[in-house]
Amino acid sequence: MLKMHRLAKAFYTENIKTQALQPFDLIIEQGEFVSVIGPSGSGKTTFLNIAGLLEEHSEGLYELDGQDVSKMKDKQKSAYRNEKVGFIFQSFNLIPELNLYDNIDMPLRYRKFNHSERHKRITHALEQVGLAGRKNHYPSQLSGGQQQRVAIARAIAGSPSVILADEPTGNLDSKMADGIMSLLKDINAQGTSIIMVTHDNEQAEQASRIIQIKDGYLNECEHTAKAIAYA
Ligand SMILES: Nc1ncnc2c1ncn2[C@@H]1O[C@H](COP(=O)(O)OP(=O)(O)OP(=O)(O)O)[C@@H](O)[C@H]1O
């Protein structure tokens, strides 16, 4: 569960203050699928980065699975991030020099799982994304949709409580995008929370909740049509 209370974020560059996120309250229960929409520069990535412990918030409280993350030291925070959060990016962010198996293995090694536990997790994750037969391939030998599946396998192999996806289908054609959306829905149905930034209203509608961010203000929306009307 993610619990944010009066959370806000300001960036300071030289003497300029940018209030990227205005204070907001938000609770996301375990197992929810939440879409985040909003115009360019509105604060979506900042929100996702704070949720994923990649960025510090400047005010308020953030608890991830009952732990107050603002009290954590850097090392403790990265270990907690690695355990609790899976990331999926628009540009896949796979390591080109490593085959699929080793790409998925990287974050698991960091968590010091033993060899057989890692093998079990990698094999299962590759099966779930439909790439079991490709473990020795390299990212460049795969289509964009397949590369995103590897990134999803890497995210789920660690059994995170939440997956944060920043425009996961932004670089894919519509058929591949549909495949990735149904995979994300399957993973969500197994209990993993998903928070997905998207510019695609049809995709946003597939989530159980839609949050719109505009000029740093977060608002809950019942429908994207309503969000567009406010934009
Ligand atoms: N590291 C930073 N330093 C200073 N300002 C920043 C930094 N990161 C983001 N901002 C500012 O915070 C605001 C929100 O940016 P953010 O990247 O979160 O928007 P976004 O909604 O994700 O945009 P897009 O859809 O274009 O990716 C913008 O005004 C941006 O310029």
The ligand as an SDF file (V2000), in Angstrom:
LIG
                    3D

 31 33  0  0  0  0  0  0  0  0999 V2000
   15.5290   17.6860  -11.8530 N   0  0  0  0  0  0  0  0  0  0  0  0
   14.7300   18.7260  -12.0450 C   0  0  0  0  0  0  0  0  0  0  0  0
   15.1610   19.9850  -11.7590 N   0  0  0  0  0  0  0  0  0  0  0  0
   14.3630   21.0640  -11.9290 C   0  0  0  0  0  0  0  0  0  0  0  0
   13.0910   20.9980  -12.3870 N   0  0  0  0  0  0  0  0  0  0  0  0
   12.6130   19.7740  -12.7000 C   0  0  0  0  0  0  0  0  0  0  0  0
   13.4040   18.5850  -12.5450 C   0  0  0  0  0  0  0  0  0  0  0  0
   12.6480   17.5150  -12.9420 N   0  0  0  0  0  0  0  0  0  0  0  0
   11.4490   18.0120  -13.3150 C   0  0  0  0  0  0  0  0  0  0  0  0
   11.4160   19.3670  -13.1760 N   0  0  0  0  0  0  0  0  0  0  0  0
   10.2730   20.2590  -13.4480 C   0  0  0  0  0  0  0  0  0  0  0  0
    9.1520   19.7560  -12.7470 O   0  0  0  0  0  0  0  0  0  0  0  0
    7.9730   19.8740  -13.5440 C   0  0  0  0  0  0  0  0  0  0  0  0
    7.3250   18.5030  -13.7340 C   0  0  0  0  0  0  0  0  0  0  0  0
    8.1700   17.6910  -14.5610 O   0  0  0  0  0  0  0  0  0  0  0  0
    7.8280   16.1680  -14.8980 P   0  0  0  0  0  0  0  0  0  0  0  0
    9.0080   15.6150  -15.6580 O   0  0  0  0  0  0  0  0  0  0  0  0
    7.4380   15.4810  -13.6620 O   0  0  0  0  0  0  0  0  0  0  0  0
    6.5650   16.3160  -15.8750 O   0  0  0  0  0  0  0  0  0  0  0  0
    5.8140   15.2110  -16.7520 P   0  0  0  0  0  0  0  0  0  0  0  0
    4.3610   15.4020  -16.4990 O   0  0  0  0  0  0  0  0  0  0  0  0
    6.3900   13.8770  -16.4740 O   0  0  0  0  0  0  0  0  0  0  0  0
    6.1610   15.6560  -18.2240 O   0  0  0  0  0  0  0  0  0  0  0  0
    6.2620   14.7670  -19.6020 P   0  0  0  0  0  0  0  0  0  0  0  0
    4.8870   14.2420  -19.8990 O   0  0  0  0  0  0  0  0  0  0  0  0
    6.7170   15.7660  -20.6060 O   0  0  0  0  0  0  0  0  0  0  0  0
    7.2840   13.6750  -19.3490 O   0  0  0  0  0  0  0  0  0  0  0  0
    8.4040   20.5390  -14.8580 C   0  0  0  0  0  0  0  0  0  0  0  0
    8.1760   21.9250  -14.7330 O   0  0  0  0  0  0  0  0  0  0  0  0
    9.8900   20.2370  -14.9210 C   0  0  0  0  0  0  0  0  0  0  0  0
   10.5720   21.2240  -15.6390 O   0  0  0  0  0  0  0  0  0  0  0  0
  1  2  1  0
  2  3  1  0
  2  7  2  0
  3  4  2  0
  4  5  1  0
  5  6  2  0
  6  7  1  0
  6 10  1  0
  7  8  1  0
  8  9  2  0
  9 10  1  0
 10 11  1  0
 11 12  1  0
 11 30  1  0
 12 13  1  0
 13 14  1  0
 13 28  1  0
 14 15  1  0
 15 16  1  0
 16 17  2  0
 16 18  1  0
 16 19  1  0
 19 20  1  0
 20 21  2  0
 20 22  1  0
 20 23  1  0
 23 24  1  0
 24 25  2  0
 24 26  1  0
 24 27  1  0
 28 29  1  0
 28 30  1  0
 30 31  1  0
M  END
$$$$
